[in-house]
């Protein structure tokens, strides 16, 4: 598995697959964050239509975020993107990126559970998708930690 005797282990094929897929996955989150934060009307109207809620209701919800919730959302999104990029760069700091993302997810989850979300926006899909995001990020952090322990990430 080593490139040279005593050298660092060669990156396994799954590192590239997981790194690329995670970057695409987290890039989708970054796109959503950016479109929401810049109040992109076309994007938010489409999102409201897909969620079955009015554009005004969705805008009211997102513009009502306190600064601390926006900050945690940013940590969650950009920490995950950084983790994915660092994974592809074979940096041991990929784990740290995913941990930062988990901290951000914890803060946004706290806000989600304690805020007054319009009833129309509380769908089972929203809760399931939120859980999937947390699970995927935990698995990426575990993967990065294992690749670091194996000497693949340096």
Secondary structure, DSSP 8 states (H G I E B T S, - for coil): -BSSTTS-B---HHHHHHHHHHHHHHHHHHHHHHHHHTT-HHHHHHHHHHHTS-HHHHHHHHHT--HHHHHHHHHHHHHHHHHHHHHHTT-TTHHHHHHHHHHHHHHHHHHHHHS---GGG--HHHHHHHHHHHHHHHHHHHHHHHHHHTTS--
